[in-house]
Amino acid sequence: MTVPGIDATVALSIVAAVGDFTRFRTPEKLVAYFGLHPRVRQSGGQPASHGRITKAGSAHARGMLVEAAWSASKAPGPLRAFYQRVAARRGMQVAVVAAARKLTVLCWHLIISGEDYAYAQPSLVAHKRRKLELRAGSPAARGHKGKSAGYSLKAVRAAERDLSTQAETAYRTMVAAWQPTRPATRTTARKKIAARSGVDVAATTGARLPRPSRGDAARQG
């Protein structure tokens, strides 16, 4: 629950759908399990085309991840910067699914390594855990300051949000020079195949090859 956007309800839904995280060797396996991978269509040696997500696996858990992505996109931090960067190019719907996929990968790494989210807000995490304790039947301690008391202090919350904003700015600076890559076209694929096989592109496409002059042929011999 240290990740923004993920509360007890979302966390329990993910754990109930996955079970043992170690049965997924890579985070991509977990992404495919939740159906957040795009469909891939390919025929012969043509370049692959990507479509919409597969929507395989638990629809409830996938919906929870999307809702968590919406919430994370509004909180300061690298996840919000990631969402806004994708939304500027592809739109909000594609961006929120990409953020849900990013959350899935992040959850896999945190659970496998046994670590907390690096940019978590301590008072918010303590508030989430206290709410879970109260829902589980823990007695309320009114009038006594607990671990989640800092959540009600504006100065503490503002300081934590400032640190998250700094992390968001650092992410924006890091990816500022990144350029989106487009899928290879059929012409590009033919050129790559021809380059690997040592055959001229004109021969691959059926064009007539010019004959070398006698001097060129003699030098080639």
N, C-alpha and C positions, 0 to 999 in steps of 0.2 A: 504493500500500500504506500510505499515511498514515492511511487511514480505519480505525477499529477494526472488527475482524471480517473484514477483507479481507486475505488473505495472498497469496502468489505463485500458489497453485493457483486461487483465486477470480479473481484479477486476470487470469491467462492465459485462463481460461474466458470471461470477459466480453469480453476483447479479441478472442479467436478467434471469438466469436459475432457481434460487432458489426463488427469491421474498422475502417473509417474513421468516427469519431464525427461528423465534420463533415457527413455526409450526412443527419443528423437535425437539422432546424432548431430544434426545441424539445425540452426534456427529456420532454415528454408523448409525443412521437413515439417516443422510445426506450422509455418505459414500455409503450406499446402494442406495440412490437416484441417485447418480452419477455413479453407476455401478462399483465401485472400490472394492466391496466385492468379495471374492472368492466363486465359486460355491460349495455347500455342498451336498454330496450324502451320504445317510444312509439308510440301510435296516434292519428292525427289531432291535435287540439288538446289532448289529455289530457297531464298531467304525466308526465315520463319516470320509469321505475322502474329501479333499479339492482340487478343480481344479482351472481353470483359472477364471479371474474376470467375472462378469455377463455382463458387458457392457450395463447395463440398463440406462435409462435416456438420457440426452442430450449428444450426441457424441462430439459436439463442445465444451461444457464446460469441458468435461472430457479431451479432447485433450489439452485445454488451461492449465488445471492443470498439465498434464504431461509435457508440455513445461516449465511451471513454475518450476516444480521439477528438470528438467535438468539444468535450470539456477541456482536454489538454491544449487544444488550439486557442483557448481563451486565456490561459494562464501564462505568465511570463516564463520563458525558458527556451531551450533549443528546440523542443517539440513544436512550439508555436512558430518559431522561425522556419522550421521545415515545412509546416503546413502552409504558411503564407507564400513560401517560395514556389511550392507546387501549384497552389491555387492561382498564382499570377500567370502561370503558363497553361494549366489544364482545367481550371475551374474548381469550385468548391467540392463537388461530389467526388471527383477523382482525388482531390487532395485529402479528403477525410478518410477515404479508403487506404490511401498511401500512408497516412498517419496511423491508422489501425494496424497496418502491416508493420510499421516501425515499432509500435508498441508491443506487438507480438515478438519481434526479434529482441527487443529490449528485455521483456519479461523472461525469455529463454536464457539470455546471458546472466541476468541477475539471479535467477533461481539455480542455475547450474553452478555458478561461482559462489553462491551464498553471500552475495554482497547487497548493499542498499544502493538506491539510485544516488548518483554523485551530486545531483542538483536538487535534492529533496529539501523541503522546507520543514525543519524540525517541529515547529509548533503545529503546523497543519497535520503532520503525520501523527503527533501525539493526540490531536483532536479526533482524527479518524479512529485511532485505537481505543480511545475512551468511549466513543459512540458504540463501537463494537462490543466493548465490555458491558455497557449498559443494556444493549440489546440481548446479551447473553445472560442477563440476570444479576449483574454485579450491583450491589447496593449503591445508591447515590450518596455522595459525600458533600452535601451542601454546606457552604460556609468554610470549607477547607480547600486550600490551594493544592491542586494535584499537578501531574506532569503536563496536563494540557492547559494550564492557567495562562501560559504565554500567548495562546491563540486569541485571547480577548484583549490583549494589549496592542494598541495600534502601532506603537513604536517598534515592537518586536516583529509584527507582521510586515511593516514597511521595510525594515532592515533585511528581512528574508527575501522580500520581493525585489529589492534592489540587487541582491546577489544573483537572483535568478535572471534579472534583466541583464546583468553583466555577462552571464553565461550565454544568453540569447544573442547579445551583441558580438561576442566572440565567435559564435557559430556563423553569424551573418558575414563577419569578416573573413572567416575561413573559406566559405563557399562563394564569395563574391566573384572570384575569377573562374568558377566552374562554368562550363558550357554544356548545354543539353546535347546529347548525341542522338542522332536519328538512325532508325534501322537501315541496314544496307539495302539498296535497290537492286533490281535484277542485273542492271549493267555493272554495278560495282561487284556483285557476286561473280559474274562471268570473268571480270578482270582478275579477281583474286584466284579463281580456279585456273585461269590460263597462266597466271604468274607462277602458281605452284607446279603446274605440269610442264612448264617450259614451252607452251604453245602460244603463238601470237594471238592477240584478241581478235584480229580480223579472221583468222582461220576458225575460231570458235563460233563467231557470228555468221559465217558463211560468205564473207566478203572475199573477193579475189585478191590474192597476194601478188604484189609486184615482183617481177623477176630481178635478181641482182645482175648488175652489169658484168661483163667478162672480167674486168679488173677486180671487182668485188669477189666474184666466184673464185678467181685465181688466188686471191689473198685468203679466202676462206679455206681453200684446199691446202 
